[in-house]
Amino acid sequence: MKNNIALSRRKLWLLCLFAFNIGLLATLVSQVLLKGIALFTNLFWFGTFSFHEAELGHIEFLPYHFLIPILGGLIVGVLARFGSSAIRGHGIPEVMEKILVGESKIPRRMTFLKPFSSAIAIGTGGPFGAEGPIIATGASLGSWIGRHKIFSIYDRKILLSVGAAAGMTAIFGTPLSAVFICIELLLFEFTAKSFIPIIVAVSTAYLARFSFGHHGPVFPIGVVEFEHGWSAFFYFAAGLISGLFSCLISKIVFHLEELFEKLPIHWMWWPAIGGIFIGIIGYIEPKSLGVGYLNITDALQGKLLLIPALTLLLWKFLSWSIALSSGTSGGTLAPLLTFGSSIGVIIAIIGQHLFPEMQISIPITALVCMSSMFAGATRAVLTSTVFAIEATGAHYGMAPLLLGNSAAYLVSILLMKETIMTEKIAKRGIKVPNEYFAKS
């Protein structure tokens, strides 16, 4: 018995040592992905060879620009067909599936193909975020290392989660929410052996991120004065509304995926079809193109007005839902945050008009709805709450966030059997745990 305890403790030290190295590698890979997105964006849209970050929101849309998203879809389709079909999708569901039924084994080629395909998809205008792909890439890296014979299947699951969490931290600088997302969506357990290596990895990734010049919150909101009191009821209602939208958005995506599956052509061509719609919608609303982190920041800082918020919400959602359903490669978190923050702006402006005495804050409402959209779509309430605080620096928003996210969760479990993260794998007959437990 004593020997087993000593062996377990030595294994934990070994896992932490590997977690430190995975944290460094995941940070490096995340920077490669971000630079790749910038490179392809500049190359395809501006004809320049540059690694500087470029926004497409104010681009002058030229006739040949319609072809760029289609070309990106074709490249992703070919990579998926002849490289690995696992690069399709937004990353997290595929990782969850490998944990639940695949002994946490992710194909090694995913470590290279996923970031490359995602950089192509987003760089050619795909309305996605970089977080899903880097989470999948980090998970692949951890799975690859975890295949060594000294590690068990359970150890490999931990290292896979370590890579996923480090990747998320490297992109957003949110170490604590990265730990929570592993507990709520990947590990489904709460034990020191599993989350201590993750803490080591995210701390390493967070500190290494500074060396690449990333300082401060990724979505700075600043200090906002607001009254708790009666406004708490409004933020709870805002969370309910955002939760309803998250269910509606998820169900539309499920339906569109079924429509694509009925197409009489090989799935390799689907991303190109999605690219047609990305191009058309991009011409109508250029802000729908690419990652669009600036859209989220504008909403959180109260710079987004009512009509622009409505326009962005409509066209970004249409572009994202069709493109995601086509099976291309890209993340869902950034689009969900965009939808939520836009809805928050709309609700706050209407609320200020109807209830001027409640002192409703547009930035706080945008923050609550951004987080509630995430909570309603994934049911990861703790992750959504902590992420919103870490990503914006708005520690004063804790109470409104908890209210809004709880409301969104209650709506989600009432209206949806599965979430946007579990629908695909549930259709394959894979049972996904709906809560975590303390592993003995």
WOZITA-V830863 format. One record per pair of residues at least 24 apart in sequence whose ideal C-beta (glycine too) atoms are under 6 Angstrom apart, sorted by the first residue. I is the first residue (numbers start at 0). J is the second residue. Records with the same first field share a line. If there is no record, write none. Layout:
I: J, J
This chain:
11: 192
14: 196
15: 196, 199
18: 161, 196, 199, 200
19: 199, 203
21: 141, 161, 162, 165, 200
22: 165, 200, 203, 204
23: 203, 207
24: 140
25: 137, 162, 165, 166, 169, 204
26: 169, 204, 207, 208
28: 136
29: 133, 166, 169, 170
30: 211
32: 114, 118, 129, 133
35: 118
36: 118, 121, 122
39: 118, 119, 122
40: 122
43: 67, 123
54: 293
55: 285, 288, 289
56: 285, 286
58: 285
60: 282
65: 278
67: 123, 124
68: 123, 124, 274, 277, 278
69: 271, 274, 275
71: 119, 120, 123, 274
72: 270, 271, 273, 274
73: 271
74: 119
75: 116, 119, 120, 270, 327, 328
76: 267, 268, 270
78: 116
80: 267
82: 112
83: 108, 112
85: 109
86: 112, 113, 116, 328
87: 326
89: 131, 330, 331
90: 131, 132, 134, 135
91: 131, 134, 420
92: 420, 423, 424
94: 135, 138
96: 424
98: 156, 185
99: 429
100: 429
102: 152
103: 142, 155, 156, 159
104: 142
105: 139, 142
107: 143
109: 139
110: 139, 140
116: 328
117: 328, 329
120: 327, 328, 329
121: 329
124: 277, 281, 288
125: 322, 329
126: 287, 315, 318, 319
127: 329, 330
128: 290, 330, 332, 333
129: 170
130: 167, 170, 330, 332
131: 330, 331
132: 330
133: 166, 170
134: 163, 166, 167
137: 162, 163, 165, 166
138: 162, 163
157: 193, 196
160: 185, 186, 197
161: 196, 197, 200
164: 197, 200, 201
165: 200, 201, 204
168: 201, 204, 205
169: 204, 208
171: 217, 390
172: 208, 217
173: 386, 389, 390
174: 201, 205
175: 385
176: 382, 385, 386, 389
177: 201
179: 381, 382, 385
180: 382
182: 435
183: 379, 382
184: 379
187: 432, 435
188: 435, 436, 438
189: 435, 437
190: 438
216: 390, 391, 392
217: 390
218: 295, 296, 299, 390, 391
220: 299, 362, 391, 393
223: 360, 362, 363
225: 360, 363
226: 358
229: 357
230: 357
233: 350, 357, 359
234: 367, 399, 402, 403
235: 402, 406
237: 346, 364, 367, 368, 403
238: 367, 371, 403, 406, 407
239: 406, 410
241: 339, 342, 368, 371, 372, 407
242: 371, 375, 406, 407, 410, 411
243: 410
244: 342
245: 372, 375, 376
246: 414, 415
249: 376, 419
251: 320
252: 320, 324
253: 422
255: 320, 324
256: 324
259: 324, 325
266: 326
269: 325, 326
270: 325, 327
272: 325
273: 321, 322, 325, 327
276: 321
277: 318, 322
280: 314, 317, 318
283: 314
284: 310, 314
286: 311
287: 314, 315, 318
290: 333
291: 337
294: 337
295: 336, 337, 340
298: 340, 341, 344, 365
299: 362, 365
301: 361, 362
303: 344
305: 348
308: 341, 344, 345
311: 341
312: 341
335: 372, 373, 376
336: 369
338: 372
339: 368, 369, 372
340: 365, 369
342: 368
343: 368
363: 396, 399
366: 393, 396
367: 399, 400, 403
370: 400, 404
371: 403, 404, 407
374: 404, 407, 408
375: 407, 411
376: 419
377: 418, 420
378: 408, 411, 418
380: 404, 408
